[in-house]
Amino acid sequence: MAATHHILTVWFRESSSPQSLYEQLTAAVGEAPFESDELDGVRDMQWKAASTNDALAKADRLKPFCDDPALILLKVATYYAGGSVDAVTIKDERGNLTADRPRYR
């Protein structure tokens, strides 16, 4: 039987600032993400949590970054063995990503 997983997900636009948002978010959560990838200038960071409440507590530590326009997504999701998902989205600006990208024909 598959286990239940609790995941905190953050997406943000990469920049060349002296202290990167990656470092700031990692410091705020208090641990490095278990997964972090970059694609087309957008960084995806994911942290595992012991429970939904633990994931929400980690997300609470990142709420001060929600005013930063570079932060695109802040979301907690619980994935259950049967395939269902519960999610709490705190910030979601993914719809604005397409405005920043060239349109291909």
Phi, psi and omega in degrees: 000134181288149181275162172277137180239138178244120188231134171257126182241135176228135170239140173208158176282130178292149176219177179251030180292155182305310174252111185293156176299327176305310181295320180294316180294318179298317178296320181294321178287327179095007177200157178286149177293154177281342179214139178206121180226155177236136176217124178052040176082005178246125179265132176249119178241139179223134176243139172275154177223158182286335182203171175299318180297322177297316179297319178294324177295319176296319178297322178301325179290342180261351181304325178301339180276353183297335178283347179285121181296343178288336179283122185259317187219134172224112189213143173246134178225142173245122181256119183266158183305322182283358178103353179280159184223135168250134182223145173238116180258122182265321175214136178214103179246024182298332178298336180278350181296322183292333179292334182273350187251147176292149178271130180262144180254000000 
